[in-house]
Amino acid sequence: MKRIDNFKTIIDKYDVIFFDAFGVLKNYQGLVPGIEKTFAYLAEQNKEYYIVTNDASRSPAQLAASYHKMGLHAITPDRIISSGMLTKEYLDLKVEDGIIAYLGTDDSAHYIESLGLHPMPVSKINNTNIDKVNALIFLDDEGFDWKNDLNIAVNLLRRRTIPAIVANTDHAYPVTVNNVSIAIGGLAMMMETIVGKKFIRFGKPDSQMFMFAYDLIRDYRPISKKEIVMVGDTLHTDILGGNKFGLDTVLVLSGNTLPQDVDTRITSTGIVPTYICESAVVEKDMF
């Protein structure tokens, strides 16, 4: 584990950079200040990059548009690899028809609609249609009533032997410097305990997320894992996932992991990044 003062060192060392999104490129206030300098340097050095995110709330096109609105145009839909994409692939292969119940916003149901399946918010599941539900998907922590709809979801899983798919495995995300909010992955973990069933999970730290990205690159160029680095702010998802897949990893302290907590968290979890860096921002005077 090595501490790095300037993220430029990381870009210079690797051919492909995998970035987490929330806590690395953006936060509760918008873009991480100065992050546009990183993408300018990536372009200058002709380095490749992908956003590897557990965000299943929107399609890659919608996610890219959200960066464009904030002034970062370097992130295009083809540079985004999300857990929602893996969920879509699973549904395409495993679920042929029927209702796909979901917890999340209407936008988060984009993946289901694009397959020609029938998405339905959990709030509309009742005794007249429950027998037609063939899957339940956890997409986002917004867009539903936590009390009523979580109870409906629990009873749906008690009555029906159907796959429950967690498209976003994050347990929490930062909403201020010191506070976090419960994410849909945290709700899914609670419900898994209640119903006593194992859910299907996509996203970091699952290796399938990294294999999806790795195969995507290998389709058009030779690459080895030694040439790729994963950059994230969370030990249990970004760093653990990257480590398990055999990638070098960079823990940045601009999101979930606070500078004053980093040593304690690494010691207590045993999840050790290759590098620690204050942020993923390339300092201007290093150009």
Buried (B, 14 or more C-beta within 10 A) or exposed (E): EEEBEBBBBBBEEBBBBBBBBBBBBBBBEEBBEBBBBBBBBBEEEEBBBBBBBBBBBBBBEBBBBBBEEBEBEBBEEEBBBBBBBBBBBBBBEEBEEBBBBBBBBEBBBBBBEEBEBBBBBBBEBEEEBBEBBBBBBBBBBBBBEEEEBBEBBBEBBEEBEBBBBBBBBBBBBBEEEEEBEBBBBBBBBEBBEEBEBEBBBBBBBBBBBBEBBBEEBEEEEEBEBEBBBBBBBBBBBBBBBBBBBEBBBBBBBBBBBBEEEBEEBBEEEEBBBBBBBBBBBBBEEEE
